[in-house]
Structures are given as C-alpha cells and as structure tokens.
Amino acid sequence: MLGDISKAEHIYVACGNTDMRKSIDGLAACVQQSFQLDPFSNSLFLFCGQRRDRMKALFWEGDGFVLLYKRLESGNFQWPKNENEVKTITPQQFRWLMEGLSIEQPKAHHKVSGIRII
C-alpha cells in the first residue's frame, strides 16, 4: 500500500534543520552520508525545515521511495535541535511529534526493562 509507514521497523529523526528543497535523492544521500544509515532499510526517516512548520518523511517500500510532506497551517513541530545528529524514536514518540508535542514527555509512563520484586 502506498505510504504505509506503520510497517517501518525503525523511525529516525534528523535533528536540527534540513533544507526542505531536497527531494528523494537529496534526502537519501543525507541519510547515507551524514548519518551512515541505509535509506533502503525498512525505516522511516523524518526531516524538518528551519521554520519547523513543515516536515518530510522518506520511506523505502521495496520497489521505490515514498516521500511524504506535511505543512502545518498554524504552530510548529517540537523538533529536536541537535544539529547533525539522528535520533531513533518510538511509534509513540512519532505520534507525539505529529500532535505538536515534544518527543520527551516527562509525565509519560516509560517502558520498564525488567521486573523488580520487593
């Protein structure tokens, strides 16, 4: 199905600003050269412009790339600002980001790695 990003095994956020004039080839090159990741993997790569009101998502579907573009009519994405860094996020953090929230929610319940019996 065209653009079914729910099948992505990993979600990566390109922190900082990305030149939003880049299309599929430019974003795929950024994934390879700047972050040493494989754009042909089953991963979703997210990019945001300087104004933080638009974002692009790059996803390989096995037979071609899908490029998704979202522009907010009001407000901004709460985008991580660490330049030249890529960050892995969870599907829940992706939902928060799309809803205008920060990916770091201090009051959210976080997964526990093991059970501790008292």
C-alpha positions in Angstrom: 0.0 0.0 0.0 1.3 3.4 -0.9 3.0 5.1 2.1 2.0 2.6 4.8 4.6 3.8 7.2 3.2 1.6 10.0 5.4 -1.2 8.6 8.6 0.7 9.4 10.8 -1.2 11.8 12.7 2.0 12.9 11.9 5.6 12.9 14.7 8.1 12.7 14.5 11.9 13.2 17.2 14.1 11.6 17.7 16.6 14.4 18.2 20.2 13.6 17.2 21.8 10.3 17.1 20.2 6.8 17.0 22.1 3.5 13.4 21.4 2.6 14.2 21.9 -1.1 15.7 18.4 -1.1 13.7 15.7 -2.7 14.1 11.9 -2.6 17.6 11.7 -3.9 18.9 14.5 -1.7 17.3 13.1 1.5 18.5 9.6 0.7 22.0 11.0 0.2 21.7 12.8 3.6 20.7 9.5 5.3 23.8 7.7 3.8 26.4 10.4 4.0 25.5 12.3 7.2 24.1 9.6 9.3 25.8 6.4 7.8 22.4 4.7 7.6 20.8 2.7 4.8 17.9 4.6 3.2 16.8 1.3 1.6 16.2 -0.3 5.0 12.7 -0.8 6.4 12.9 2.5 8.2 11.1 5.9 8.2 13.4 9.0 8.1 12.0 12.3 9.3 13.3 15.8 8.3 12.2 19.3 9.3 12.9 22.7 8.0 14.2 25.8 9.8 10.7 27.3 10.4 9.6 23.9 11.9 6.2 24.2 10.3 6.8 21.6 7.6 8.4 18.1 7.6 9.2 15.4 5.1 9.3 11.7 5.6 11.2 9.2 3.5 10.3 5.5 3.4 11.5 2.7 1.1 8.7 0.4 0.1 10.8 -2.3 -1.6 10.1 -1.1 -5.1 10.6 2.6 -4.7 10.7 5.5 -2.2 7.7 7.3 -0.8 8.1 10.9 0.1 5.5 12.3 2.5 5.2 16.1 3.1 3.3 17.8 5.9 2.8 21.5 6.4 1.1 22.9 9.5 -1.3 25.7 9.0 -0.6 27.0 12.5 2.0 26.1 15.1 5.3 24.3 14.9 6.7 20.8 15.3 8.6 20.4 18.6 11.7 19.2 16.7 14.9 18.1 18.4 17.6 20.8 17.7 20.9 18.9 18.0 22.5 19.7 14.6 24.0 16.8 12.5 22.5 14.1 14.7 20.0 11.4 14.1 17.8 10.1 16.8 15.8 6.9 17.0 12.2 7.3 18.3 9.4 5.0 19.2 6.0 4.9 17.4 4.5 6.7 20.5 7.1 9.5 20.2 6.3 9.8 16.5 2.6 10.3 17.4 3.5 12.9 20.0 5.7 14.7 17.4 2.8 14.7 14.8 0.4 16.0 17.5 2.7 19.0 18.2 4.2 17.6 21.4 7.8 17.1 22.4 9.2 13.6 21.9 10.3 13.7 25.5 7.2 13.7 27.7 8.2 13.9 31.4 4.9 12.7 32.7 4.5 9.7 30.3 4.9 6.2 31.6 8.1 4.7 30.2 8.8 1.0 29.5 10.5 -0.8 32.3 13.3 -3.1 31.2 12.8 -5.7 33.9 10.5 -6.6 36.8 11.7 -5.9 40.3 10.0 -7.8 43.1 10.1 -6.3 46.5 
